[in-house]
């Protein structure tokens, strides 16, 4: 698992929506010798890898942000109230460790609420909502939270999670796999292209604020002006109990996922066929899904200018948008191989055919 250290460093770095600086620093460190960097004013990082010619331009957006929270008030007793940054399911939040990123350094806390022992029978039957939760940082009052711990309104909060290889398998458990896996992929793509001729210019783009509305993808596309968009993200695995009746099962270890449609993008038909053909030629297993309850950066990029042919290629992942997710490293390697095969074949002629829907 040669990219494991890269994935670990990216996953354990802290970068909720709107606070992605640390992730940007990790990416620039790893591509310092391989890419030319630029940045939009929202903070998205553009990593340019020139090929045999300046066009076509192939954009690989992978969002840097993870879901998190923001402190929006401090009670007189020193508890923090918060708002979500990204889509949190209330049921996965209680009793979880978090880290508040203050100007003075990291502060640890735990998400709490009224204990069930003190609830009415009716209240015990419902899900505790985020607005009823708080973060306990051990402060005795508001003054200690602010003046000793250095917590200010607007400070970001991230999951306090570790990184694990699960019991000697190829499966990895960590926070922020959505979407530090996408960031790791475009880093590895650019590194692998260093000594390889490719008939295009590749732009690995670490976008910001994807989890709150695909915002960085819009501004980054304005700078790149791409001809093709290969969005790299994670896909929801459906190989867990309770999902056996899914129409298209997505399993860990069975290769990358090509999204046919989601709430923000219907994958370009010609580009989809091109990806399928490349997978067959390279003998790479390919899975398919639809996700009508969410979207990716491709949903923003494909609307740039006159339109950009776009698809989403993802790594199947369990339990996303929680403190821990799980993926299989085998799928990471398959996805990297597929992306490289696609990019090496996206010459001006093929790109023009895709644009014309041929």
N, C-alpha and C positions, 0 to 999 in steps of 0.2 A: 504494500500500500504506500507507494512512493509519494503520493500527494497528501498523505494523512497529516503531516505537520502543518502544511499550508492551510488545509481545511480547519484544523484545530485552532490555529492562530486567528483566522478570520472569524470563526464561530464564537470564540471566547472574547473577542474584542467587543466593546460596547458601542452600539450605534442605533438607538431608536429613531424613528422618523423625525427629521429635522435636526438631528444631532449625529451626523454620520462621519465626522472628521476623523475619528480613530480608524475607521475602516478605510477611508481614503489614504491614510498614512501607511497602512499595511500593504495596500495594493501598489502604491508608488514605490515602496521599498522592494517589493518582489519583481517589479518590472522596470527598475531604474535603468538597466542596461539594454532593455529590449523594446521600449516604446517611447513615443513622444507624447507628452501630457498637455492637456488643456482642460479648462474647467468652465462650466457655465456659472451664472450668478446665483443659482440656487444651491450649488455645491456638487453637482454631478461631475464625475471624473471621466474624462475621455482619454483612452489609451490607444494611440494610433500606431499600427504596424504596417508599414508600406510594403507592397509586393512588387510585381513586375511592372505595374502601371497604377496610376492614381485612381482609376475607376475600372469597374464598378466598386462602389463603397458598400462593404458588408458590415452591418451594425449588429453587435452582440450585447444587448443590454442585460445586465444582471443587477437587480437592485441591492443597494448596500444596507438599507434600513431593516431593522427588525421591529416587531411589535413591542411596545413598552407602555410607559405611563408618563404623566407630567404632574408634579405637585401643583395643586391649585388653591389650597388653603391649609392652615395649621390651626388645630383647635387650641383652646386655652390650656388643655392638659398635655399638649405636645404630640398629639397624633396627627398624621398627615392625611389629608383627603386628596384625591387624585382624579384625573380624567384619563381615559385610554388613548394611546397613540396606536391606531390600528385595531383590527378586529379581535377582541378577546371574548371568549365564551365564559360567562360568569362562573360556571361550575368548575373550571380548572384553576381558579385563582386563589381561593382561600387557603390559608396556612402555608403559602409558598414564600420562600425567601426572595427578597428583592434588594437591589443596590441603588441608592440614590446618588447621582453624580453631582456633587457640589463643587464650588470653586475651591474649597479647602481639601477636597479628596472624597473618597468613597465612604458612604455611610450605609451600614447594613440594616435591614428591617424585615418585618414579616407582615403579610397581609392578614388582617383580622376582621371579625365582625361579632355581633352578639352571639354567644355560644348557644347551641341547641338546648342545653339544659335550662336556659332561661327564656326560651321561646314558648309561645302558646302552641297547642296542638295544630292549629290551623297554619301558623307560620312555619312549622317544621315541614309541612307538605310542599312548600314552594321553594324556588331557587332564590338564594340571596342575591340581590342585584348589586352591581358595582357601586352604585351611589350610596349603598349602605355600608360599604367596606371602608377600611382605613389601613394605614401603615403604621405599625408600632416600631419606633426606633429606639425605645428605651428612655426617651427624654421625660423628665418629670413635669415639664411645662413648655409652653410656647417659647419662652425666653431661652431656655436651654437648647431647644431644637434649632432656633435661629442663631443665637450668639455663640454657643459652644460647638454645636455640630455643623454650623454653617449652612443650614438648609434654607433655601430661598424659594419663593413662589416661582414657578417656571422651570425648576430643576427637573431634568429627565430621570426616569426610573427604569431599570432594566431587570430581567430575571437574574437571580443569583444562582446560576447553574454551572455544572462542570461538564467535562468531555470524557466519554467512556467508549472503549471498544467492548462490545457486549460479549463477555464470557468466551473469549477466544475465537469468535466468529468474525465474519466480514461486515457485520452490522455495527453501526456507530450511533451513539446516543448523545445528543447535545442540544443546547439552545441555538436559536438563530440559524438553523440550517436553511430556513426560508428567509433570506436567500443568499447566505454566504456560499452555498454550493454553486450558485450561478456565478458569483464573483470568482471563486476558485477556478471554475471552468474557463472563463475567458482569459484568466491569467495563464493557465496551462496551455490554452490554444495558442496564445501569442508566443509563449516560450517554445512550443513545439514547431512553430513556423519559422524560427530563426534561421535554420539551415535548410529550409524547404522553399522552393519556388512556388508562389501562388499568384494567379492572374488577376489580382484585385488588391485593394487596400482594406485592411480589417480594423475595425474600431471596437475594442472592448470598452464598454461603458458601464461604470458603476453609478447607477442612478440613485437619486434621493427621493424620499417621500412617496415611494410606491404604495406603501400600505395605507396611505391616507388619501389616495386619489390619483396615482400614476403621474405625479406632478413633474418629477425630474426627467421623466422620459420625454415630456413635451419640449422642455427647454433644450435638452441634449440633442434631440432630433433636429432642432433648428440650427444647431452648430454643425452637426455631422452631415446633414442632407443625404441620408442613406438611399441606396438603390434597392437593398434587400435587408430585411430585419429577421434575425434568428434570435428570438428571445430565449434566454436560458433561465429556468426557474425550477421550482419543485412542483410535483403533481401529487394529489392526494391518493395514497395507496388504499385499496379497498380489499385487502387480504386479511382483515381482522374479523373476529366474531361479530355477527350482526349485519355484515355487509355481503353475505354469500349470494344474495339475489341481485347484485348489481349487474346491469346489462353487459358492461365491459369491465371485467376484473383487472385491476392494476396491481401487480405483485412485485414485492421487493425481489431483486435478483433476476428479473426477466427482461432487463434492458430499459432504455430510455422510453419516455412517453411522448407521443406526438398528439397535441391537443387539436381535435377537429373543430371545436367551437367552445367559446366561453362567453361570459356576459359582456365582454368588451371587444371580442375579435372572433370573426369567422376566418379560420386559417385560409390563406390564399390557395386556391385549388391547384394551380400549376406548381407552385412551390412545394405544396404537400406531396404531389406525385414525385417531384424531384427528390425530396427527402426519402420517400419510400424506396425509390430506385437505388439511391446511394446506400441505404441500409442493406438492401438485398445484395448489391454488388460487393459490399464489404463484409457480408455474412454477420451483420450485427442484428440481434433481435430487437424488435420494435413493438411497443405497445401503443394503444390508442385510448383516448378518453374524451369526454365532454365535461365541462364544468360551468353550468349555467348560473351558479351562485357566486361567481367571483371573476376577476380578470387579472391581467398581467400588463407589463410595460408595452407589450405588443399592441394592446388596445389603443394606446396613445400614439405610438410611432407610426402605425399603418395609416393614420390620417394626415401625416405630414405632406405638405405641398399637394401634388396631384395624386398622391397615394403611394404607399410603399408595400410591395408584396411582403407579407409577414406570416410566420408560424411561431408556435411555442414548442420548444423541445425541453423536456423536464426530466428530473430524477424522481422516481416514486419515493414518497416519504410518508411515514405514519405520524399522527398526532401533531400536525403543524399548528401554529398559533397557541402554543402552550409553553411551559418551562422546559420541556424536553421533547425532541422529535427523534425519529429513527430512520436511517437510510442504509442501504447496502452498498459498500464500496465497489462491488462488481458493477453496479449500474453507473457509477461515476466513470469508470474506465470505458464502458461501452459508450456512454454519452460523449466523452472526449473524442474517442475514435470516430464517431459519427460526425461530429462537428468538423473535424479535420478533413474527413472525406468530402463533405459538402463544400467546404470553403475552397479546397483545391480544384473543384470542378465548376465553381461559379465564375466562368470567364465571361467576357462581354457578350458573346453569342448566346450562351445559355441564359444569362440574366435578361437579355432583350426578349427572348422567347417567353420567359416567365412573366415579364411585364405585359406582354401582349396576350397572355393567356393561352399560349400554344403548348 
